[in-house]
């Protein structure tokens, strides 16, 4: 059973793209450049919501 919530700590590429108002391609490119940290589960990328919130707040250049 899959539970959908807006409070999930892990986000998919689609969710990050929607949240940051970017295209999926841009999210993938920023991930490849290391500007949006993420991790892979199989062939899918996942992102930590707290890190994405910080990126939205301060921008990608300040995230280590």
trRosetta pair geometry for C-beta under 8 A, 3 or more apart (Angstrom, degrees):
i j d omega theta_ij theta_ji phi_ij phi_ji
4 8 8.0 -61 -157 -38 43 128
5 8 5.4 138 73 -43 86 82
8 11 6.8 135 98 -75 107 61
8 49 6.7 146 100 -44 60 139
9 48 6.6 -17 161 -150 83 69
9 49 5.2 -126 -154 21 39 114
9 50 7.1 -5 -153 -19 88 93
10 46 5.1 -7 -173 -177 108 119
10 47 7.1 136 -160 68 57 40
10 48 6.8 -37 -103 -101 58 45
10 49 6.9 -95 -54 -24 13 92
11 15 4.1 -132 -164 92 96 127
11 16 5.1 118 126 -55 129 82
11 19 7.0 -41 -151 -4 154 146
11 46 6.9 142 70 -163 42 65
11 47 4.6 -33 65 67 96 95
11 48 7.6 -14 17 82 91 2
11 49 5.4 113 -29 -78 110 79
11 52 6.1 -8 28 -14 149 156
12 15 4.8 98 50 7 73 102
12 16 7.1 -137 95 -3 38 87
12 44 7.0 -40 -136 176 95 118
12 45 7.5 109 -159 85 54 69
12 46 6.5 -40 -97 -108 48 66
12 47 7.7 -178 -75 21 3 91
13 16 5.8 -56 -146 38 31 109
13 17 6.1 32 156 -21 66 108
13 24 5.4 65 147 -144 114 95
13 27 5.3 150 -156 105 85 141
13 28 6.8 19 -140 -62 134 82
13 44 7.6 -132 -8 -166 106 80
13 45 5.3 73 -58 67 103 110
13 47 7.8 109 -80 -12 46 115
14 17 5.8 -56 -147 36 27 112
14 18 6.4 25 156 -15 64 108
14 24 6.6 -17 -89 -93 55 114
15 18 5.8 -55 -147 39 30 109
15 19 6.0 30 156 -21 65 112
15 47 7.9 -156 79 50 103 112
16 19 5.6 -58 -141 40 28 113
16 20 6.0 3 167 4 67 113
16 22 7.6 -27 130 53 79 113
16 27 5.2 119 101 -133 118 140
16 36 7.2 105 180 -180 146 147
16 47 5.2 56 -71 34 134 153
16 52 5.8 -130 -122 -119 94 140
17 20 6.6 -69 -138 51 21 91
17 21 8.0 58 166 -118 52 3
17 22 5.1 -106 -140 79 66 76
17 23 6.1 -18 -150 165 122 14
17 24 4.8 -48 -70 -76 156 58
17 26 7.3 121 -120 59 94 93
17 27 4.9 -94 -73 -27 86 137
18 21 7.5 16 -175 -76 28 42
19 52 6.4 46 104 156 146 135
19 56 7.4 -86 144 -70 100 138
20 27 7.4 136 52 -87 132 101
20 52 7.1 -115 -52 -169 111 103
20 55 7.4 -27 -99 107 130 117
20 56 6.3 -140 -104 -88 86 98
22 26 4.3 -114 176 82 113 131
22 27 5.6 133 101 -51 126 83
22 30 7.8 -11 166 -3 165 137
23 26 4.7 101 56 2 79 101
23 27 7.3 -140 97 -3 46 84
24 27 5.5 -52 -152 35 37 113
24 28 6.4 38 150 -19 68 103
25 28 5.7 -54 -151 37 32 112
25 29 6.3 31 152 -19 66 107
26 29 5.6 -53 -145 37 33 112
26 30 6.2 31 157 -16 66 107
27 30 5.9 -56 -145 40 28 108
27 31 6.3 33 153 -22 62 107
27 36 6.5 -58 -157 61 68 162
27 45 8.0 173 135 91 109 146
28 31 5.6 -57 -150 35 30 114
28 32 6.4 31 153 -20 65 105
28 45 7.4 172 -105 1 73 156
29 32 5.7 -52 -148 34 32 111
29 33 6.4 23 155 -11 65 109
30 33 5.8 -58 -144 43 32 108
30 35 4.4 -81 -166 71 85 110
30 36 4.3 58 122 1 110 109
30 60 6.4 -109 -160 -115 120 156
31 34 7.7 42 178 -71 30 23
31 35 7.6 -87 -65 54 21 69
31 36 5.0 -53 -78 74 64 98
31 37 7.8 108 -133 -122 72 10
31 38 5.0 -27 -132 21 119 126
31 45 6.1 -15 -147 -147 167 155
34 37 7.1 18 -162 -81 60 70
35 60 3.9 31 180 173 103 136
35 61 7.4 -21 -135 -68 102 46
35 63 7.3 98 -171 58 51 115
36 47 6.7 -27 162 -119 106 132
36 51 7.9 122 -162 131 66 113
36 52 7.4 34 -151 -101 106 77
36 55 6.3 22 -110 -104 84 165
36 60 6.4 -62 -59 -120 69 117
36 63 7.8 45 -105 77 39 154
37 47 7.5 127 94 -133 56 84
37 48 7.5 -7 95 25 100 105
37 51 5.8 -78 60 174 104 155
37 63 6.9 -138 -6 143 105 125
38 45 4.7 31 144 -174 143 105
38 46 6.2 159 -169 77 95 37
38 47 4.6 -52 -107 -84 97 79
38 48 8.0 -170 -112 1 54 70
39 45 7.3 142 76 -152 27 63
39 46 5.7 -28 68 63 77 90
39 47 7.9 155 21 -84 66 37
40 43 7.1 -21 -165 -134 114 14
40 44 6.8 140 -153 75 68 39
40 45 5.9 -45 -95 -95 66 55
40 46 7.4 141 -113 15 17 82
41 44 5.4 -24 66 68 81 94
41 46 5.6 35 -3 -12 110 125
47 51 6.6 -122 178 71 88 114
47 52 5.5 75 140 -53 126 117
48 51 4.3 74 77 9 102 110
48 52 6.9 -179 90 -10 51 85
49 52 5.5 -55 -146 39 36 112
49 53 6.2 41 153 -23 68 102
50 53 5.6 -49 -148 33 32 114
50 54 6.6 33 151 -19 62 103
51 54 5.6 -52 -151 35 34 112
51 55 6.5 37 149 -20 65 103
51 63 6.8 85 -166 -149 91 136
52 55 5.5 -49 -148 34 35 114
52 56 6.4 37 151 -19 64 103
53 56 5.7 -54 -150 36 32 113
53 57 6.3 29 151 -19 64 109
54 57 5.5 -58 -147 38 33 112
54 58 6.1 -20 172 23 70 107
54 63 6.1 119 113 -97 115 108
55 58 7.1 -78 -129 57 21 72
55 59 6.8 -9 -166 175 58 9
55 60 5.5 25 -146 -83 104 64
55 63 5.6 -24 -86 -43 84 144
58 62 4.5 -70 136 61 122 144
58 63 7.3 143 80 -51 112 79
59 62 5.7 85 72 9 83 102
59 63 7.9 -149 102 -15 46 92
60 63 5.8 -58 -155 23 44 113
